[in-house]
């Protein structure tokens, strides 16, 4: 299963790529940057 490095409020974790696609499709709160999805 592909995971994406996620940074949120200074904490970093790995989450399934499919989870982000289903739960956070908008670009306002999720930005693709250098292979990572950073949630602001």
Secondary structure, 3 states (H helix, E strand, C coil): CCEEEEEECCEEEEEEHHHHHHHCCCCCCEEEECCEEEEC
